[in-house]
Structure formats: structure tokens, C-alpha cells
Amino acid sequence: MFVIRRKVGQSIRIGDQIVVEVLDSTPNRVKLGIYAPAEVRVARTEVLMAETQNREAAGSAAMDALASLAERLRAANPRNWTPGRDPAAGGAATAPAGLPEDPA
């Protein structure tokens, strides 16, 4: 790890296009300004870790568990689920996505 000391108003360069500037400093915090091209993702480590954990959790649900849950929901209230019907709209028939509505 490269360690460098900077004061408020001073900066460092990373490569030719990234500049990190110290904007403010207190005993417990440092506020940094980061100038980077739009194609360079700049994010806090804890945000990236949370995204990774969320993706892993979402991918771990087994398809048979999801199918079982869907079946239990349908069995709990079969009147509210019918293919091609929208229970939120009072049960009015709707065309499946991508198909034209019946003009009649």
C-alpha cells in the first residue's frame, strides 16, 4: 500500500486522468474530491460490498423453491390469479405482453 500525507487543498494523481483532492479534514474524517472520467466507476467500498452480497443472495434462490412459493400463493387465493387477468384492475382481461389488444 502506498501511503502519502496531504493537507487540505492538496491532491494526488492516479494515472493521467484521475485526481484525488483533500477538500476538508477533521480529526475523525477526511472529505475527498475525486475527478475521474465518466467511464471510471468511483464508489465507496461498503457500497460495492453490499452490491456483491445482494447479487449473491439473489442468485442463491433455487428455482424449485420459487415455483413452490408461486404454487402456494396461487392455492391461497386462486380467484386472484388467472393467466391473462390482472387482479389489480378488478380482474379485467389483459393481453399478454407484446400481443395486441383484442379490438372487440
C-alpha positions in Angstrom: 0.0 0.0 0.0 1.3 3.4 -0.9 0.8 5.9 1.9 1.0 9.7 1.4 0.2 12.7 3.5 -1.7 15.6 2.1 -3.2 18.7 3.5 -6.5 20.4 2.7 -6.3 21.8 -0.9 -3.5 19.4 -1.9 -4.1 16.5 -4.3 -2.6 13.3 -5.8 -2.8 12.0 -9.4 -3.6 8.4 -10.3 -2.5 7.9 -13.9 -3.1 10.7 -16.3 -6.9 11.2 -15.8 -7.7 10.7 -12.1 -7.1 13.4 -9.4 -7.9 13.0 -5.7 -8.1 16.2 -3.8 -8.4 16.7 0.0 -11.3 19.1 0.5 -11.7 19.1 4.2 -10.1 17.3 7.2 -11.1 16.9 10.9 -9.6 14.6 13.5 -12.1 11.8 12.6 -12.9 12.5 8.9 -11.4 13.4 5.6 -13.5 14.7 2.7 -12.1 13.9 -0.7 -12.9 15.2 -4.1 -12.3 12.8 -7.0 -12.0 13.9 -10.6 -12.2 11.0 -13.0 -13.6 10.3 -16.5 -17.2 9.2 -16.7 -16.3 5.7 -17.7 -14.3 5.1 -14.4 -16.6 3.9 -11.6 -15.9 5.6 -8.3 -17.7 4.1 -5.3 -17.3 3.6 -1.6 -16.0 0.1 -0.7 -19.0 -0.6 1.6 -21.4 0.1 -1.3 -19.6 -2.3 -3.6 -19.6 -5.0 -0.9 -23.3 -4.6 -0.3 -24.0 -4.9 -4.1 -21.9 -8.1 -4.2 -23.8 -9.6 -1.3 -27.2 -8.7 -2.8 -26.3 -10.3 -6.1 -25.1 -13.4 -4.3 -28.2 -13.6 -2.2 -30.5 -13.1 -5.3 -28.7 -15.8 -7.2 -28.9 -18.4 -4.5 -32.7 -18.9 -4.5 -33.4 -22.3 -6.1 -35.9 -22.4 -8.9 -37.9 -25.2 -7.3 -38.3 -23.1 -4.2 -39.6 -20.2 -6.3 -42.0 -22.5 -8.1 -43.2 -23.9 -4.8 -43.8 -20.4 -3.4 -45.7 -19.4 -6.6 -47.9 -22.5 -6.3 -48.7 -21.8 -2.6 -49.6 -18.2 -3.5 -51.9 -19.4 -6.3 -53.5 -22.1 -4.0 -54.1 -19.5 -1.2 -56.3 -17.3 -3.4 -57.0 -18.9 -6.8 -59.5 -16.2 -7.8 -56.8 -13.6 -7.8 -54.5 -15.4 -10.3 -55.5 -16.4 -13.8 -53.2 -16.2 -16.8 -54.1 -13.1 -18.8 -56.1 -11.5 -16.0 -55.0 -8.5 -13.9 -56.4 -8.8 -10.4 -55.3 -5.2 -9.6 -57.6 -3.9 -12.3 -60.6 -5.7 -11.0 -59.9 -8.9 -12.9 -60.2 -7.4 -16.3 -58.7 -9.5 -19.1 -55.4 -8.2 -20.4 -53.4 -9.2 -23.4 -50.0 -10.9 -22.7 -47.0 -8.6 -23.1 -46.1 -8.0 -26.8 -49.5 -9.0 -28.2 -52.1 -6.5 -29.4 -55.3 -6.0 -27.5 -58.5 -7.6 -28.9 -60.4 -4.7 -30.5 -63.8 -6.3 -29.8 
